[in-house]
Amino acid sequence: MKIKTLIIEDNENNMYLTSFLLANNDHEVHQAFDGQEGVEMARKILPDLILLDIQLPKMNGYDVARALRADSALESTPIVAITSYAMPGDKEKALKSGCNGYIKKPIDPDTFISEIEGYLGDS
């Protein structure tokens, strides 16, 4: 069974790379290009995993994570921040807003799938 994964990312190159890697590793990929669209799509498709950029148009990733955590249908869905924000405190801020994990960009294609699937548990 495919893992339903929502990627919320506004950069087309990053979206392409993560989508490609996921699609080739048994993920059913859904895409949103801004924070507001990401929240709406998550509520509609109820994904198994959400990959979330922090720097997004319309609604930043921190606000997206908080909105998703406030929705009872999504409160336990794993959310992994994938971001170029790498300053001290950024990881903590992402985790505090509701993310389960944090991966710095640029992602490593060789380890990306195993990194994110670590957040899926036994699914």
For each residue, the residues with C-beta under 8 A, 3 or more apart:
1:
2: 26 27 28
3: 26 27 28 48 49 117 120 123
4: 27 28 30 45 46 47 48 49
5: 22 27 28 29 30 47 48 49 50 51
6: 30 31 32 38 41 42 45 47 49 50 51
7: 15 18 19 22 29 30 31 32 51
8: 32 33 34 35 37 38 50 51 52 53 56 61 64
9: 14 15 18 31 32 33 51 53 56 82
10: 15 33 34 53 55 56 57
11: 14 15 53
12: 15 16
13: 16 17
14: 9 11 17 18 53 82 105 107
15: 7 9 10 11 12 18 19 31 33
16: 12 13 19 20
17: 13 14 20 21 107 109
18: 7 9 14 15 21 22 51 82 107 112
19: 7 15 16 22 23 29 31
20: 16 17 23 24
21: 17 18 24 25 109 112 113
22: 5 7 18 19 25 27 29 113
23: 19 20 27 29
24: 20 21
25: 21 22 113
26: 2 3
27: 2 3 4 5 22 23 49
28: 2 3 4 5
29: 5 7 19 22 23
30: 4 5 6 7 41 45 47
31: 6 7 9 15 19
32: 6 7 8 9 37 38 40 41 42
33: 8 9 10 15 37 57
34: 8 10 37 38 56 57 58 59
35: 8 38 39 56 57 58 59 60 61 63 64
36: 39 40 58 59
37: 8 32 33 34 40 41 58
38: 6 8 32 34 35 41 42 50 52 56 59 64
39: 35 36 42 43 59 64 67 68
40: 32 36 37 43 44
41: 6 30 32 37 38 44 45
42: 6 32 38 39 45 46 47 50 68 71 74 77
43: 39 40 46 71 73 74
44: 40 41
45: 4 6 30 41 42
46: 4 42 43 73 74 77
47: 4 5 6 30 42 50 77
48: 3 4 5 77 78 120 123
49: 3 4 5 6 27 77 78 80 116 119 120
50: 5 6 8 38 42 47 68 77 78 79 80
51: 5 6 7 8 9 18 80 82 116
52: 8 38 61 64 65 79 80 81 82 99
53: 8 9 10 11 14 56 61 81 82 83
54: 60 61 62 81 83 85 90 94
55: 10 60 61 83 84 85
56: 8 9 10 34 35 38 53 59 60 61 64
57: 10 33 34 35
58: 34 35 36 37
59: 34 35 36 38 39 56 63 64 67
60: 35 54 55 56 63 64
61: 8 35 52 53 54 55 56 64 65 81 83 94 97 99
62: 54 65 66 93 94 97
63: 35 59 60 66 67 97
64: 8 35 38 39 52 56 59 60 61 67 68
65: 52 61 62 68 69 79 81 94 97 98 99
66: 62 63 69 70 97 98
67: 39 59 63 64 70 71
68: 39 42 50 64 65 71 74 75 77 79 98
69: 65 66 74 75 79 97 98
70: 66 67 75
71: 42 43 67 68 74 75
72: 75
73: 43 46
74: 42 43 46 68 69 71 77
75: 68 69 70 71 72
76:
77: 42 46 47 48 49 50 68 74
78: 48 49 50 100 101 119 120 121
79: 50 52 65 68 69 98 99 100 101
80: 49 50 51 52 99 100 101 102 103 116 119
81: 52 53 54 61 65 91 94 99 101 102 103
82: 9 14 18 51 52 53 103 105 107
83: 53 54 55 61 86 90 94 102 103 104 105
84: 55 104 105
85: 54 55 90 94
86: 83 90 104
87: 90
88:
89: 92 93
90: 54 83 85 86 87 93 94 102
91: 81 94 95 102
92: 89 95 96
93: 62 89 90 96 97
94: 54 61 62 65 81 83 85 90 91 97 99 102
95: 91 92 99 100 101 102
96: 92 93
97: 61 62 63 65 66 69 93 94
98: 65 66 68 69 79
99: 52 61 65 79 80 81 94 95 102
100: 78 79 80 95 119
101: 78 79 80 81 95 115 116 118 119
102: 80 81 83 90 91 94 95 99
103: 80 81 82 83 107 112 115 116
104: 83 84 86
105: 14 82 83 84
106:
107: 14 17 18 82 103 112
108: 111 112
109: 17 21 112
110:
111: 108 114 115
112: 18 21 103 107 108 109 115 116
113: 21 22 25 116 117
114: 111 117 118
115: 101 103 111 112 118
116: 49 51 80 101 103 112 113 119 120
117: 3 113 114 120
118: 101 114 115
119: 49 78 80 100 101 116
120: 3 48 49 78 116 117 123
121: 78
122:
123: 3 48 120
